[in-house]
Amino acid sequence: SSKKCRHCGKINHELKLHMRKWKCPNCNKINHRDINASINILNEGIRIISSE
């Protein structure tokens, strides 16, 4: 969840664990690793609940 850009959905396979902030190679948005992951998890939970 931390490698997926919350803005455009691009997966950053080059992201290393020590990188706490990263710039998406697709949309150029800056992502803070933990915040980005938590938003991706929240959005996935909402998607799952909405499809029930």
mmCIF entry with sequence, helices, sheets and N, C-alpha, C, O atoms, coordinates in Angstrom:
data_MODEL
# 
_entry.id   MODEL 
# 
_entity.id                         1 
_entity.type                       polymer 
_entity.pdbx_number_of_molecules   1 
# 
_entity_poly.entity_id                      1 
_entity_poly.type                           'polypeptide(L)' 
_entity_poly.nstd_linkage                   no 
_entity_poly.nstd_monomer                   no 
_entity_poly.pdbx_seq_one_letter_code       SSKKCRHCGKINHELKLHMRKWKCPNCNKINHRDINASINILNEGIRIISSE 
_entity_poly.pdbx_seq_one_letter_code_can   SSKKCRHCGKINHELKLHMRKWKCPNCNKINHRDINASINILNEGIRIISSE 
_entity_poly.pdbx_strand_id                 A 
# 
loop_
_entity_poly_seq.entity_id 
_entity_poly_seq.num 
_entity_poly_seq.mon_id 
_entity_poly_seq.hetero 
1 1  SER n 
1 2  SER n 
1 3  LYS n 
1 4  LYS n 
1 5  CYS n 
1 6  ARG n 
1 7  HIS n 
1 8  CYS n 
1 9  GLY n 
1 10 LYS n 
1 11 ILE n 
1 12 ASN n 
1 13 HIS n 
1 14 GLU n 
1 15 LEU n 
1 16 LYS n 
1 17 LEU n 
1 18 HIS n 
1 19 MET n 
1 20 ARG n 
1 21 LYS n 
1 22 TRP n 
1 23 LYS n 
1 24 CYS n 
1 25 PRO n 
1 26 ASN n 
1 27 CYS n 
1 28 ASN n 
1 29 LYS n 
1 30 ILE n 
1 31 ASN n 
1 32 HIS n 
1 33 ARG n 
1 34 ASP n 
1 35 ILE n 
1 36 ASN n 
1 37 ALA n 
1 38 SER n 
1 39 ILE n 
1 40 ASN n 
1 41 ILE n 
1 42 LEU n 
1 43 ASN n 
1 44 GLU n 
1 45 GLY n 
1 46 ILE n 
1 47 ARG n 
1 48 ILE n 
1 49 ILE n 
1 50 SER n 
1 51 SER n 
1 52 GLU n 
# 
_struct_asym.id          A 
_struct_asym.entity_id   1 
# 
_struct_conf.conf_type_id            HELX_P 
_struct_conf.id                      HELX_P1 
_struct_conf.pdbx_PDB_helix_id       AA1 
_struct_conf.beg_label_comp_id       ARG 
_struct_conf.beg_label_asym_id       A 
_struct_conf.beg_label_seq_id        33 
_struct_conf.pdbx_beg_PDB_ins_code   ? 
_struct_conf.end_label_comp_id       SER 
_struct_conf.end_label_asym_id       A 
_struct_conf.end_label_seq_id        50 
_struct_conf.pdbx_end_PDB_ins_code   ? 
_struct_conf.beg_auth_comp_id        ARG 
_struct_conf.beg_auth_asym_id        A 
_struct_conf.beg_auth_seq_id         33 
_struct_conf.end_auth_comp_id        SER 
_struct_conf.end_auth_asym_id        A 
_struct_conf.end_auth_seq_id         50 
_struct_conf.pdbx_PDB_helix_class    1 
_struct_conf.details                 ? 
_struct_conf.pdbx_PDB_helix_length   18 
# 
_struct_conf_type.id          HELX_P 
_struct_conf_type.criteria    ? 
_struct_conf_type.reference   ? 
# 
_struct_sheet.id               AA1 
_struct_sheet.type             ? 
_struct_sheet.number_strands   2 
_struct_sheet.details          ? 
# 
_struct_sheet_order.sheet_id     AA1 
_struct_sheet_order.range_id_1   1 
_struct_sheet_order.range_id_2   2 
_struct_sheet_order.offset       ? 
_struct_sheet_order.sense        anti-parallel 
# 
loop_
_struct_sheet_range.sheet_id 
_struct_sheet_range.id 
_struct_sheet_range.beg_label_comp_id 
_struct_sheet_range.beg_label_asym_id 
_struct_sheet_range.beg_label_seq_id 
_struct_sheet_range.pdbx_beg_PDB_ins_code 
_struct_sheet_range.end_label_comp_id 
_struct_sheet_range.end_label_asym_id 
_struct_sheet_range.end_label_seq_id 
_struct_sheet_range.pdbx_end_PDB_ins_code 
_struct_sheet_range.beg_auth_comp_id 
_struct_sheet_range.beg_auth_asym_id 
_struct_sheet_range.beg_auth_seq_id 
_struct_sheet_range.end_auth_comp_id 
_struct_sheet_range.end_auth_asym_id 
_struct_sheet_range.end_auth_seq_id 
AA1 1 LYS A 21 ? LYS A 23 ? LYS A 21 LYS A 23 
AA1 2 ILE A 30 ? HIS A 32 ? ILE A 30 HIS A 32 
# 
loop_
_atom_site.group_PDB 
_atom_site.id 
_atom_site.type_symbol 
_atom_site.label_atom_id 
_atom_site.label_alt_id 
_atom_site.label_comp_id 
_atom_site.label_asym_id 
_atom_site.label_entity_id 
_atom_site.label_seq_id 
_atom_site.pdbx_PDB_ins_code 
_atom_site.Cartn_x 
_atom_site.Cartn_y 
_atom_site.Cartn_z 
_atom_site.occupancy 
_atom_site.B_iso_or_equiv 
_atom_site.pdbx_formal_charge 
_atom_site.auth_seq_id 
_atom_site.auth_comp_id 
_atom_site.auth_asym_id 
_atom_site.auth_atom_id 
_atom_site.pdbx_PDB_model_num 
ATOM 1   N N  . SER A 1 1  ? 0.815   -1.207 0.000   1.00 0.00 ? 1  SER A N  1 
ATOM 2   C CA . SER A 1 1  ? 0.000   0.000  0.000   1.00 0.00 ? 1  SER A CA 1 
ATOM 3   C C  . SER A 1 1  ? 0.854   1.265  0.000   1.00 0.00 ? 1  SER A C  1 
ATOM 4   O O  . SER A 1 1  ? 0.393   2.312  -0.454  1.00 0.00 ? 1  SER A O  1 
ATOM 5   N N  . SER A 1 2  ? 2.086   1.191  0.498   1.00 0.00 ? 2  SER A N  1 
ATOM 6   C CA . SER A 1 2  ? 2.921   2.393  0.526   1.00 0.00 ? 2  SER A CA 1 
ATOM 7   C C  . SER A 1 2  ? 3.599   2.668  -0.813  1.00 0.00 ? 2  SER A C  1 
ATOM 8   O O  . SER A 1 2  ? 4.079   3.778  -1.044  1.00 0.00 ? 2  SER A O  1 
ATOM 9   N N  . LYS A 1 3  ? 3.645   1.666  -1.703  1.00 0.00 ? 3  LYS A N  1 
ATOM 10  C CA . LYS A 1 3  ? 4.270   1.840  -3.012  1.00 0.00 ? 3  LYS A CA 1 
ATOM 11  C C  . LYS A 1 3  ? 3.289   2.334  -4.072  1.00 0.00 ? 3  LYS A C  1 
ATOM 12  O O  . LYS A 1 3  ? 3.701   2.722  -5.166  1.00 0.00 ? 3  LYS A O  1 
ATOM 13  N N  . LYS A 1 4  ? 1.994   2.322  -3.754  1.00 0.00 ? 4  LYS A N  1 
ATOM 14  C CA . LYS A 1 4  ? 0.967   2.758  -4.699  1.00 0.00 ? 4  LYS A CA 1 
ATOM 15  C C  . LYS A 1 4  ? 0.667   4.232  -4.474  1.00 0.00 ? 4  LYS A C  1 
ATOM 16  O O  . LYS A 1 4  ? 0.298   4.630  -3.369  1.00 0.00 ? 4  LYS A O  1 
ATOM 17  N N  . CYS A 1 5  ? 0.822   5.042  -5.510  1.00 0.00 ? 5  CYS A N  1 
ATOM 18  C CA . CYS A 1 5  ? 0.527   6.478  -5.400  1.00 0.00 ? 5  CYS A CA 1 
ATOM 19  C C  . CYS A 1 5  ? -0.972  6.658  -5.190  1.00 0.00 ? 5  CYS A C  1 
ATOM 20  O O  . CYS A 1 5  ? -1.781  6.168  -5.977  1.00 0.00 ? 5  CYS A O  1 
ATOM 21  N N  . ARG A 1 6  ? -1.331  7.356  -4.134  1.00 0.00 ? 6  ARG A N  1 
ATOM 22  C CA . ARG A 1 6  ? -2.751  7.560  -3.827  1.00 0.00 ? 6  ARG A CA 1 
ATOM 23  C C  . ARG A 1 6  ? -3.418  8.528  -4.793  1.00 0.00 ? 6  ARG A C  1 
ATOM 24  O O  . ARG A 1 6  ? -4.646  8.595  -4.858  1.00 0.00 ? 6  ARG A O  1 
ATOM 25  N N  . HIS A 1 7  ? -2.622  9.272  -5.538  1.00 0.00 ? 7  HIS A N  1 
ATOM 26  C CA . HIS A 1 7  ? -3.156  10.253 -6.474  1.00 0.00 ? 7  HIS A CA 1 
ATOM 27  C C  . HIS A 1 7  ? -3.510  9.644  -7.825  1.00 0.00 ? 7  HIS A C  1 
ATOM 28  O O  . HIS A 1 7  ? -4.556  9.961  -8.391  1.00 0.00 ? 7  HIS A O  1 
ATOM 29  N N  . CYS A 1 8  ? -2.649  8.773  -8.348  1.00 0.00 ? 8  CYS A N  1 
ATOM 30  C CA . CYS A 1 8  ? -2.865  8.249  -9.697  1.00 0.00 ? 8  CYS A CA 1 
ATOM 31  C C  . CYS A 1 8  ? -2.904  6.725  -9.768  1.00 0.00 ? 8  CYS A C  1 
ATOM 32  O O  . CYS A 1 8  ? -3.291  6.173  -10.798 1.00 0.00 ? 8  CYS A O  1 
ATOM 33  N N  . GLY A 1 9  ? -2.509  6.025  -8.690  1.00 0.00 ? 9  GLY A N  1 
ATOM 34  C CA . GLY A 1 9  ? -2.559  4.576  -8.673  1.00 0.00 ? 9  GLY A CA 1 
ATOM 35  C C  . GLY A 1 9  ? -1.322  3.864  -9.187  1.00 0.00 ? 9  GLY A C  1 
ATOM 36  O O  . GLY A 1 9  ? -1.258  2.635  -9.170  1.00 0.00 ? 9  GLY A O  1 
ATOM 37  N N  . LYS A 1 10 ? -0.343  4.623  -9.641  1.00 0.00 ? 10 LYS A N  1 
ATOM 38  C CA . LYS A 1 10 ? 0.896   4.023  -10.155 1.00 0.00 ? 10 LYS A CA 1 
ATOM 39  C C  . LYS A 1 10 ? 1.650   3.333  -9.019  1.00 0.00 ? 10 LYS A C  1 
ATOM 40  O O  . LYS A 1 10 ? 1.769   3.888  -7.927  1.00 0.00 ? 10 LYS A O  1 
ATOM 41  N N  . ILE A 1 11 ? 2.161   2.121  -9.274  1.00 0.00 ? 11 ILE A N  1 
ATOM 42  C CA . ILE A 1 11 ? 2.965   1.381  -8.306  1.00 0.00 ? 11 ILE A CA 1 
ATOM 43  C C  . ILE A 1 11 ? 4.439   1.740  -8.532  1.00 0.00 ? 11 ILE A C  1 
ATOM 44  O O  . ILE A 1 11 ? 4.949   1.619  -9.646  1.00 0.00 ? 11 ILE A O  1 
ATOM 45  N N  . ASN A 1 12 ? 5.111   2.178  -7.476  1.00 0.00 ? 12 ASN A N  1 
ATOM 46  C CA . ASN A 1 12 ? 6.531   2.534  -7.555  1.00 0.00 ? 12 ASN A CA 1 
ATOM 47  C C  . ASN A 1 12 ? 7.356   1.341  -7.078  1.00 0.00 ? 12 ASN A C  1 
ATOM 48  O O  . ASN A 1 12 ? 7.622   1.202  -5.884  1.00 0.00 ? 12 ASN A O  1 
ATOM 49  N N  . HIS A 1 13 ? 7.754   0.492  -8.000  1.00 0.00 ? 13 HIS A N  1 
ATOM 50  C CA . HIS A 1 13 ? 8.518   -0.713 -7.665  1.00 0.00 ? 13 HIS A CA 1 
ATOM 51  C C  . HIS A 1 13 ? 9.947   -0.387 -7.219  1.00 0.00 ? 13 HIS A C  1 
ATOM 52  O O  . HIS A 1 13 ? 10.624  -1.244 -6.650  1.00 0.00 ? 13 HIS A O  1 
ATOM 53  N N  . GLU A 1 14 ? 10.405  0.821  -7.467  1.00 0.00 ? 14 GLU A N  1 
ATOM 54  C CA . GLU A 1 14 ? 11.760  1.228  -7.103  1.00 0.00 ? 14 GLU A CA 1 
ATOM 55  C C  . GLU A 1 14 ? 11.847  1.762  -5.673  1.00 0.00 ? 14 GLU A C  1 
ATOM 56  O O  . GLU A 1 14 ? 12.945  2.048  -5.197  1.00 0.00 ? 14 GLU A O  1 
ATOM 57  N N  . LEU A 1 15 ? 10.738  1.901  -4.993  1.00 0.00 ? 15 LEU A N  1 
ATOM 58  C CA . LEU A 1 15 ? 10.710  2.470  -3.646  1.00 0.00 ? 15 LEU A CA 1 
ATOM 59  C C  . LEU A 1 15 ? 11.404  1.546  -2.650  1.00 0.00 ? 15 LEU A C  1 
ATOM 60  O O  . LEU A 1 15 ? 11.058  0.370  -2.533  1.00 0.00 ? 15 LEU A O  1 
ATOM 61  N N  . LYS A 1 16 ? 12.376  2.084  -1.943  1.00 0.00 ? 16 LYS A N  1 
ATOM 62  C CA . LYS A 1 16 ? 13.120  1.338  -0.925  1.00 0.00 ? 16 LYS A CA 1 
ATOM 63  C C  . LYS A 1 16 ? 12.555  1.674  0.462   1.00 0.00 ? 16 LYS A C  1 
ATOM 64  O O  . LYS A 1 16 ? 11.965  2.737  0.657   1.00 0.00 ? 16 LYS A O  1 
ATOM 65  N N  . LEU A 1 17 ? 12.741  0.769  1.408   1.00 0.00 ? 17 LEU A N  1 
ATOM 66  C CA . LEU A 1 17 ? 12.175  0.928  2.738   1.00 0.00 ? 17 LEU A CA 1 
ATOM 67  C C  . LEU A 1 17 ? 12.647  2.197  3.445   1.00 0.00 ? 17 LEU A C  1 
ATOM 68  O O  . LEU A 1 17 ? 11.879  2.799  4.196   1.00 0.00 ? 17 LEU A O  1 
ATOM 69  N N  . HIS A 1 18 ? 13.883  2.612  3.224   1.00 0.00 ? 18 HIS A N  1 
ATOM 70  C CA . HIS A 1 18 ? 14.410  3.796  3.917   1.00 0.00 ? 18 HIS A CA 1 
ATOM 71  C C  . HIS A 1 18 ? 13.858  5.109  3.349   1.00 0.00 ? 18 HIS A C  1 
ATOM 72  O O  . HIS A 1 18 ? 14.045  6.165  3.954   1.00 0.00 ? 18 HIS A O  1 
ATOM 73  N N  . MET A 1 19 ? 13.194  5.058  2.217   1.00 0.00 ? 19 MET A N  1 
ATOM 74  C CA . MET A 1 19 ? 12.655  6.272  1.587   1.00 0.00 ? 19 MET A CA 1 
ATOM 75  C C  . MET A 1 19 ? 11.309  6.603  2.237   1.00 0.00 ? 19 MET A C  1 
ATOM 76  O O  . MET A 1 19 ? 10.320  5.906  2.011   1.00 0.00 ? 19 MET A O  1 
ATOM 77  N N  . ARG A 1 20 ? 11.275  7.667  3.044   1.00 0.00 ? 20 ARG A N  1 
ATOM 78  C CA . ARG A 1 20 ? 10.058  8.034  3.761   1.00 0.00 ? 20 ARG A CA 1 
ATOM 79  C C  . ARG A 1 20 ? 9.157   8.930  2.917   1.00 0.00 ? 20 ARG A C  1 
ATOM 80  O O  . ARG A 1 20 ? 7.939   8.916  3.096   1.00 0.00 ? 20 ARG A O  1 
ATOM 81  N N  . LYS A 1 21 ? 9.725   9.701  2.011   1.00 0.00 ? 21 LYS A N  1 
ATOM 82  C CA . LYS A 1 21 ? 8.960   10.523 1.069   1.00 0.00 ? 21 LYS A CA 1 
ATOM 83  C C  . LYS A 1 21 ? 9.423   10.143 -0.322  1.00 0.00 ? 21 LYS A C  1 
ATOM 84  O O  . LYS A 1 21 ? 10.600  9.852  -0.536  1.00 0.00 ? 21 LYS A O  1 
ATOM 85  N N  . TRP A 1 22 ? 8.486   10.146 -1.280  1.00 0.00 ? 22 TRP A N  1 
ATOM 86  C CA . TRP A 1 22 ? 8.876   9.851  -2.645  1.00 0.00 ? 22 TRP A CA 1 
ATOM 87  C C  . TRP A 1 22 ? 7.992   10.601 -3.624  1.00 0.00 ? 22 TRP A C  1 
ATOM 88  O O  . TRP A 1 22 ? 6.832   10.904 -3.346  1.00 0.00 ? 22 TRP A O  1 
ATOM 89  N N  . LYS A 1 23 ? 8.571   10.890 -4.771  1.00 0.00 ? 23 LYS A N  1 
ATOM 90  C CA . LYS A 1 23 ? 7.869   11.594 -5.832  1.00 0.00 ? 23 LYS A CA 1 
ATOM 91  C C  . LYS A 1 23 ? 7.408   10.564 -6.855  1.00 0.00 ? 23 LYS A C  1 
ATOM 92  O O  . LYS A 1 23 ? 8.210   9.779  -7.360  1.00 0.00 ? 23 LYS A O  1 
ATOM 93  N N  . CYS A 1 24 ? 6.116   10.570 -7.157  1.00 0.00 ? 24 CYS A N  1 
ATOM 94  C CA . CYS A 1 24 ? 5.566   9.613  -8.103  1.00 0.00 ? 24 CYS A CA 1 
ATOM 95  C C  . CYS A 1 24 ? 6.155   9.852  -9.496  1.00 0.00 ? 24 CYS A C  1 
ATOM 96  O O  . CYS A 1 24 ? 6.125   10.977 -9.995  1.00 0.00 ? 24 CYS A O  1 
ATOM 97  N N  . PRO A 1 25 ? 6.686   8.804  -10.123 1.00 0.00 ? 25 PRO A N  1 
ATOM 98  C CA . PRO A 1 25 ? 7.256   8.970  -11.461 1.00 0.00 ? 25 PRO A CA 1 
ATOM 99  C C  . PRO A 1 25 ? 6.191   9.208  -12.530 1.00 0.00 ? 25 PRO A C  1 
ATOM 100 O O  . PRO A 1 25 ? 6.518   9.592  -13.653 1.00 0.00 ? 25 PRO A O  1 
ATOM 101 N N  . ASN A 1 26 ? 4.933   8.985  -12.194 1.00 0.00 ? 26 ASN A N  1 
ATOM 102 C CA . ASN A 1 26 ? 3.852   9.153  -13.163 1.00 0.00 ? 26 ASN A CA 1 
ATOM 103 C C  . ASN A 1 26 ? 3.202   10.543 -13.070 1.00 0.00 ? 26 ASN A C  1 
ATOM 104 O O  . ASN A 1 26 ? 3.071   11.232 -14.082 1.00 0.00 ? 26 ASN A O  1 
ATOM 105 N N  . CYS A 1 27 ? 2.796   10.955 -11.861 1.00 0.00 ? 27 CYS A N  1 
ATOM 106 C CA . CYS A 1 27 ? 2.067   12.224 -11.711 1.00 0.00 ? 27 CYS A CA 1 
ATOM 107 C C  . CYS A 1 27 ? 2.879   13.317 -11.013 1.00 0.00 ? 27 CYS A C  1 
ATOM 108 O O  . CYS A 1 27 ? 2.416   14.452 -10.896 1.00 0.00 ? 27 CYS A O  1 
ATOM 109 N N  . ASN A 1 28 ? 4.085   12.981 -10.550 1.00 0.00 ? 28 ASN A N  1 
ATOM 110 C CA . ASN A 1 28 ? 5.003   13.933 -9.889  1.00 0.00 ? 28 ASN A CA 1 
ATOM 111 C C  . ASN A 1 28 ? 4.509   14.459 -8.550  1.00 0.00 ? 28 ASN A C  1 
ATOM 112 O O  . ASN A 1 28 ? 5.038   15.453 -8.054  1.00 0.00 ? 28 ASN A O  1 
ATOM 113 N N  . LYS A 1 29 ? 3.506   13.818 -7.951  1.00 0.00 ? 29 LYS A N  1 
ATOM 114 C CA . LYS A 1 29 ? 3.048   14.223 -6.615  1.00 0.00 ? 29 LYS A CA 1 
ATOM 115 C C  . LYS A 1 29 ? 3.997   13.655 -5.565  1.00 0.00 ? 29 LYS A C  1 
ATOM 116 O O  . LYS A 1 29 ? 4.543   12.564 -5.733  1.00 0.00 ? 29 LYS A O  1 
ATOM 117 N N  . ILE A 1 30 ? 4.187   14.402 -4.483  1.00 0.00 ? 30 ILE A N  1 
ATOM 118 C CA . ILE A 1 30 ? 5.010   13.954 -3.368  1.00 0.00 ? 30 ILE A CA 1 
ATOM 119 C C  . ILE A 1 30 ? 4.141   13.125 -2.422  1.00 0.00 ? 30 ILE A C  1 
ATOM 120 O O  . ILE A 1 30 ? 3.054   13.549 -2.029  1.00 0.00 ? 30 ILE A O  1 
ATOM 121 N N  . ASN A 1 31 ? 4.631   11.947 -2.064  1.00 0.00 ? 31 ASN A N  1 
ATOM 122 C CA . ASN A 1 31 ? 3.924   11.050 -1.149  1.00 0.00 ? 31 ASN A CA 1 
ATOM 123 C C  . ASN A 1 31 ? 4.767   10.825 0.099   1.00 0.00 ? 31 ASN A C  1 
ATOM 124 O O  . ASN A 1 31 ? 5.958   10.528 0.005   1.00 0.00 ? 31 ASN A O  1 
ATOM 125 N N  . HIS A 1 32 ? 4.154   10.967 1.261   1.00 0.00 ? 32 HIS A N  1 
ATOM 126 C CA . HIS A 1 32 ? 4.778   10.597 2.526   1.00 0.00 ? 32 HIS A CA 1 
ATOM 127 C C  . HIS A 1 32 ? 4.380   9.151  2.775   1.00 0.00 ? 32 HIS A C  1 
ATOM 128 O O  . HIS A 1 32 ? 3.192   8.840  2.868   1.00 0.00 ? 32 HIS A O  1 
ATOM 129 N N  . ARG A 1 33 ? 5.345   8.285  2.880   1.00 0.00 ? 33 ARG A N  1 
ATOM 130 C CA . ARG A 1 33 ? 5.118   6.839  2.860   1.00 0.00 ? 33 ARG A CA 1 
ATOM 131 C C  . ARG A 1 33 ? 3.989   6.358  3.776   1.00 0.00 ? 33 ARG A C  1 
ATOM 132 O O  . ARG A 1 33 ? 3.085   5.668  3.306   1.00 0.00 ? 33 ARG A O  1 
ATOM 133 N N  . ASP A 1 34 ? 4.014   6.698  5.060   1.00 0.00 ? 34 ASP A N  1 
ATOM 134 C CA . ASP A 1 34 ? 3.015   6.200  6.006   1.00 0.00 ? 34 ASP A CA 1 
ATOM 135 C C  . ASP A 1 34 ? 1.642   6.807  5.755   1.00 0.00 ? 34 ASP A C  1 
ATOM 136 O O  . ASP A 1 34 ? 0.634   6.103  5.829   1.00 0.00 ? 34 ASP A O  1 
ATOM 137 N N  . ILE A 1 35 ? 1.587   8.089  5.462   1.00 0.00 ? 35 ILE A N  1 
ATOM 138 C CA . ILE A 1 35 ? 0.309   8.749  5.179   1.00 0.00 ? 35 ILE A CA 1 
ATOM 139 C C  . ILE A 1 35 ? -0.290  8.185  3.900   1.00 0.00 ? 35 ILE A C  1 
ATOM 140 O O  . ILE A 1 35 ? -1.486  7.901  3.837   1.00 0.00 ? 35 ILE A O  1 
ATOM 141 N N  . ASN A 1 36 ? 0.547   8.025  2.881   1.00 0.00 ? 36 ASN A N  1 
ATOM 142 C CA . ASN A 1 36 ? 0.095   7.463  1.612   1.00 0.00 ? 36 ASN A CA 1 
ATOM 143 C C  . ASN A 1 36 ? -0.482  6.065  1.819   1.00 0.00 ? 36 ASN A C  1 
ATOM 144 O O  . ASN A 1 36 ? -1.552  5.752  1.297   1.00 0.00 ? 36 ASN A O  1 
ATOM 145 N N  . ALA A 1 37 ? 0.217   5.230  2.575   1.00 0.00 ? 37 ALA A N  1 
ATOM 146 C CA . ALA A 1 37 ? -0.252  3.865  2.823   1.00 0.00 ? 37 ALA A CA 1 
ATOM 147 C C  . ALA A 1 37 ? -1.576  3.867  3.575   1.00 0.00 ? 37 ALA A C  1 
ATOM 148 O O  . ALA A 1 37 ? -2.479  3.100  3.241   1.00 0.00 ? 37 ALA A O  1 
ATOM 149 N N  . SER A 1 38 ? -1.701  4.724  4.591   1.00 0.00 ? 38 SER A N  1 
ATOM 150 C CA . SER A 1 38 ? -2.943  4.735  5.372   1.00 0.00 ? 38 SER A CA 1 
ATOM 151 C C  . SER A 1 38 ? -4.128  5.194  4.536   1.00 0.00 ? 38 SER A C  1 
ATOM 152 O O  . SER A 1 38 ? -5.234  4.681  4.703   1.00 0.00 ? 38 SER A O  1 
ATOM 153 N N  . ILE A 1 39 ? -3.918  6.144  3.644   1.00 0.00 ? 39 ILE A N  1 
ATOM 154 C CA . ILE A 1 39 ? -5.001  6.600  2.761   1.00 0.00 ? 39 ILE A CA 1 
ATOM 155 C C  . ILE A 1 39 ? -5.372  5.501  1.772   1.00 0.00 ? 39 ILE A C  1 
ATOM 156 O O  . ILE A 1 39 ? -6.552  5.296  1.491   1.00 0.00 ? 39 ILE A O  1 
ATOM 157 N N  . ASN A 1 40 ? -4.375  4.791  1.241   1.00 0.00 ? 40 ASN A N  1 
ATOM 158 C CA . ASN A 1 40 ? -4.665  3.675  0.340   1.00 0.00 ? 40 ASN A CA 1 
ATOM 159 C C  . ASN A 1 40 ? -5.459  2.576  1.041   1.00 0.00 ? 40 ASN A C  1 
ATOM 160 O O  . ASN A 1 40 ? -6.376  2.002  0.453   1.00 0.00 ? 40 ASN A O  1 
ATOM 161 N N  . ILE A 1 41 ? -5.113  2.282  2.291   1.00 0.00 ? 41 ILE A N  1 
ATOM 162 C CA . ILE A 1 41 ? -5.840  1.260  3.056   1.00 0.00 ? 41 ILE A CA 1 
ATOM 163 C C  . ILE A 1 41 ? -7.265  1.718  3.338   1.00 0.00 ? 41 ILE A C  1 
ATOM 164 O O  . ILE A 1 41 ? -8.205  0.935  3.198   1.00 0.00 ? 41 ILE A O  1 
ATOM 165 N N  . LEU A 1 42 ? -7.435  2.965  3.728   1.00 0.00 ? 42 LEU A N  1 
ATOM 166 C CA . LEU A 1 42 ? -8.770  3.523  3.969   1.00 0.00 ? 42 LEU A CA 1 
ATOM 167 C C  . LEU A 1 42 ? -9.618  3.441  2.700   1.00 0.00 ? 42 LEU A C  1 
ATOM 168 O O  . LEU A 1 42 ? -10.766 2.998  2.745   1.00 0.00 ? 42 LEU A O  1 
ATOM 169 N N  . ASN A 1 43 ? -9.057  3.866  1.577   1.00 0.00 ? 43 ASN A N  1 
ATOM 170 C CA . ASN A 1 43 ? -9.801  3.843  0.316   1.00 0.00 ? 43 ASN A CA 1 
ATOM 171 C C  . ASN A 1 43 ? -10.189 2.425  -0.087  1.00 0.00 ? 43 ASN A C  1 
ATOM 172 O O  . ASN A 1 43 ? -11.278 2.214  -0.620  1.00 0.00 ? 43 ASN A O  1 
ATOM 173 N N  . GLU A 1 44 ? -9.325  1.462  0.156   1.00 0.00 ? 44 GLU A N  1 
ATOM 174 C CA . GLU A 1 44 ? -9.636  0.058  -0.160  1.00 0.00 ? 44 GLU A CA 1 
ATOM 175 C C  . GLU A 1 44 ? -10.761 -0.444 0.738   1.00 0.00 ? 44 GLU A C  1 
ATOM 176 O O  . GLU A 1 44 ? -11.648 -1.162 0.276   1.00 0.00 ? 44 GLU A O  1 
ATOM 177 N N  . GLY A 1 45 ? -10.735 -0.073 2.013   1.00 0.00 ? 45 GLY A N  1 
ATOM 178 C CA . GLY A 1 45 ? -11.814 -0.455 2.922   1.00 0.00 ? 45 GLY A CA 1 
ATOM 179 C C  . GLY A 1 45 ? -13.142 0.135  2.488   1.00 0.00 ? 45 GLY A C  1 
ATOM 180 O O  . GLY A 1 45 ? -14.162 -0.554 2.513   1.00 0.00 ? 45 GLY A O  1 
ATOM 181 N N  . ILE A 1 46 ? -13.148 1.383  2.096   1.00 0.00 ? 46 ILE A N  1 
ATOM 182 C CA . ILE A 1 46 ? -14.367 2.039  1.610   1.00 0.00 ? 46 ILE A CA 1 
ATOM 183 C C  . ILE A 1 46 ? -14.854 1.346  0.336   1.00 0.00 ? 46 ILE A C  1 
ATOM 184 O O  . ILE A 1 46 ? -16.055 1.144  0.162   1.00 0.00 ? 46 ILE A O  1 
ATOM 185 N N  . ARG A 1 47 ? -13.935 0.985  -0.547  1.00 0.00 ? 47 ARG A N  1 
ATOM 186 C CA . ARG A 1 47 ? -14.310 0.307  -1.793  1.00 0.00 ? 47 ARG A CA 1 
ATOM 187 C C  . ARG A 1 47 ? -14.980 -1.036 -1.494  1.00 0.00 ? 47 ARG A C  1 
ATOM 188 O O  . ARG A 1 47 ? -15.986 -1.391 -2.109  1.00 0.00 ? 47 ARG A O  1 
ATOM 189 N N  . ILE A 1 48 ? -14.412 -1.772 -0.546  1.00 0.00 ? 48 ILE A N  1 
ATOM 190 C CA . ILE A 1 48 ? -14.956 -3.087 -0.189  1.00 0.00 ? 48 ILE A CA 1 
ATOM 191 C C  . ILE A 1 48 ? -16.338 -2.959 0.442   1.00 0.00 ? 48 ILE A C  1 
ATOM 192 O O  . ILE A 1 48 ? -17.252 -3.701 0.083   1.00 0.00 ? 48 ILE A O  1 
ATOM 193 N N  . ILE A 1 49 ? -16.497 -2.034 1.370   1.00 0.00 ? 49 ILE A N  1 
ATOM 194 C CA . ILE A 1 49 ? -17.787 -1.828 2.036   1.00 0.00 ? 49 ILE A CA 1 
ATOM 195 C C  . ILE A 1 49 ? -18.844 -1.358 1.038   1.00 0.00 ? 49 ILE A C  1 
ATOM 196 O O  . ILE A 1 49 ? -20.004 -1.764 1.116   1.00 0.00 ? 49 ILE A O  1 
ATOM 197 N N  . SER A 1 50 ? -18.444 -0.518 0.118   1.00 0.00 ? 50 SER A N  1 
ATOM 198 C CA . SER A 1 50 ? -19.390 0.017  -0.868  1.00 0.00 ? 50 SER A CA 1 
ATOM 199 C C  . SER A 1 50 ? -19.890 -1.033 -1.839  1.00 0.00 ? 50 SER A C  1 
ATOM 200 O O  . SER A 1 50 ? -20.980 -0.903 -2.396  1.00 0.00 ? 50 SER A O  1 
ATOM 201 N N  . SER A 1 51 ? -19.092 -2.081 -2.045  1.00 0.00 ? 51 SER A N  1 
ATOM 202 C CA . SER A 1 51 ? -19.486 -3.113 -3.015  1.00 0.00 ? 51 SER A CA 1 
ATOM 203 C C  . SER A 1 51 ? -20.361 -4.209 -2.384  1.00 0.00 ? 51 SER A C  1 
ATOM 204 O O  . SER A 1 51 ? -20.829 -5.107 -3.084  1.00 0.00 ? 51 SER A O  1 
ATOM 205 N N  . GLU A 1 52 ? -20.577 -4.138 -1.088  1.00 0.00 ? 52 GLU A N  1 
ATOM 206 C CA . GLU A 1 52 ? -21.397 -5.168 -0.406  1.00 0.00 ? 52 GLU A CA 1 
ATOM 207 C C  . GLU A 1 52 ? -22.863 -4.893 -0.568  1.00 0.00 ? 52 GLU A C  1 
ATOM 208 O O  . GLU A 1 52 ? -23.692 -5.651 -0.063  1.00 0.00 ? 52 GLU A O  1 
# 
